[in-house]
Amino acid sequence: MSHEHVWARLPDLLEDRDEPELLAHLASCHDCQRQAFLLGRLDRLLRDAAPGQRPQRRRARKASRFGVPAGLVAVAAVALLVLSVPHGHSSGQFTFRTASGQPIGEAVLTRADAENGSLSLVARGLAAHPGGTYVLWAASDGGAATTVGRFMVDASGSCRARFNLPGKRSWARFWVTLQGKPRTVIATT
């Protein structure tokens, strides 16, 4: 799969489409990783700006793809805006630990708006697997496991990621697994 083809299909990852060829290229291409990160920020900003418009936005996103020059300009502008917008108050901070008790990451759960929460994850010391995608899971009090999102780490095993969560649930537990191995827990809160 060519770099240009992957670049044009990066928005597909925002809709949780697991495409092995796309993810394999993303694991080895820093430019595509950066673009996917910025597209995720843009997606969150658009969701926050118009929560009642979600079904229309999804149809529009499926119908169009970002052009490289226009997409880069828009993503850069939105990234600057996202960095300057104040976020909600902190409602929880916790540490991810391996089974041996080694800390591998910190997370902060904040209130994004009346209906959503935002989880900021800073991980370090995770194994950097070629094409290795990690999955962040959550469970509410007495609730079933929910996939929060996926993330990848750099060569040093570090990353920064932000995830949206339904805000009307009380999240009791979070854990990390490798994609495709949901029963093998890497770290938990």
N, C-alpha and C positions, 0 to 999 in steps of 0.2 A: 504494500500500500504506500503510495507516494506521500511525501510531506505535505504537498499542496492539497491532496485529497483529504488527509487527516485534518488539516487546518480548517477546511471548509465544513467538516463534520463534527468539530468540537462541540457545537451547541447540542448535539444529540446526547452528550454525556449529562447534560442538565436534566434530562428526562429519564435518568436511570436506565439507559440502554447499555447493556453489557455486551460489547462487541470486542472479542479477543484481539483482532488485528489492530483496532483503534487503540485499545489499552496498551498493547505491546509497543506501539510506536510512541505513545505518550510516556511510557516508562523510561524511554531512552532519549527523549527530545526535550531539552530544557525550554526551548522557545514555545513548544506546544503546551508544556506544563504551565508556564507563565500565562499563556493565553487562556487556558482552561480555568486557571485561578481567577483571572480578571473577568471572564464570562460569568463565573459563579457569583462574583460580587455584583455585577450588573444585574443578574437575575434576581438576587436578593433585594437590591435597591428598587427594582421595578415592582416586585411583590409588595414591598413595604409601602411604596408610593400609592398603589391602587389595589387594596386588598379585595375590593368587590369586583374587579375586572379579570380575575384569574381565568375563567373559561375562555374568554375572548382572546386573552394574551397567548394562551397555549395554542389556539388555532393559528394565530398570526405567526408564532414562532415556528410552527411546523411548516408554514407556507413559505417562509423566507429564510435566507441564510445571510450571515454577515459577509460583506465584501471585505477583502483584506484592508485596503486603505481606509474606507469608511468605518469599518469595524474597529480598527486600531485607534482612530481618532475618538470615536464614541467611547470605547473602553477606557482610554486614557482620561477623558473628561470625567467619566463616571467614577473612576478610581480616585481621582482627586476629590470629588464630591463626597464619596463614601468615607474617606479619611477625615473629612472635616465635619461630618454629621455626628452630633452627640448620640451616644447609645444609652439604653435604659439603665436603671440602677441594678447593682449586683444582687442576686438572690441566692448565690451559691458558688463556692469555690471548692474544688476537690482535686485529689492526686490519683493518677492511675499508677498501679503497682503490679509487678509481676507476681507469680505465685511465691517466689522467694522473698518478696517484700521490697524489691528494688524499684524506686520511682522511675517511671519512664515518661511522665507527662503531667501537665497541669491543665485544668479546665476551669472555665468560669461560665456559669449559667446566668444569663441576664434576661430581663423582660424586654422584648423588642417592641411590642405594642400590646393592645388589649387581647389579642388572640394568639400571639406567637412569642416563643422564647428563642433566644440565641445562645448557642454554645460555642465558645472560643476554645480551641484546643492547641496547646503548644507541646509537641512531643519531641523527645530526644532519646537517642540510644536504642531505637528500634532497628531490627535487622533490615538492611537495604537489599531486597531481593529483586533481581531483574524481572520487571513486569509485575512485581509484588504490590498488590493493592490491599490495603487494610480496610476493614469494615468496622464502623462504630455502631454499637447497639445500645438500646436503652430499654428499661422496663419501669413502669409506674407501679405504685403500691398494688400488689395483687394482679397486675396486668401481664399480658403476654409480651414477649420480646418484640421490639420494633427496630428496624434498620433505620439509623439516623442518617448515615451517609458513608461515603467511601473517601479515602485519602491515600496519598503516596508520600513516601519520605525521600529525601535527597540521599546522596552517597554517604553522608555522615549519620543517617538514621533519624534526621530531624525534619519537622514540618510545622507549619502554622496553618490551621484550618478553622473555618467557621461553618456552623450548621444551624439550620432553622428547625425548631421543634414546636408542636402544638402547645400553646401556653396554658391551656385549661387543664392539663394533667400534672400530677405531682410526680416528678421523676425520682425514683428511689435508687436506681442503680444504673451504671454505665459499664460497658466492657468493650474490648477490642479483639477481633479475630482476623485471620487472613481470609481474603475473599476465596470462596470455594471450600473453606474449612470452618463452618460456623460452630462446630463443637470444640475446636481447639482455641481456648481463650489465651490470648497473649498477655493481657493486663486487664485489671478491673478496678473499680473504685471501692 
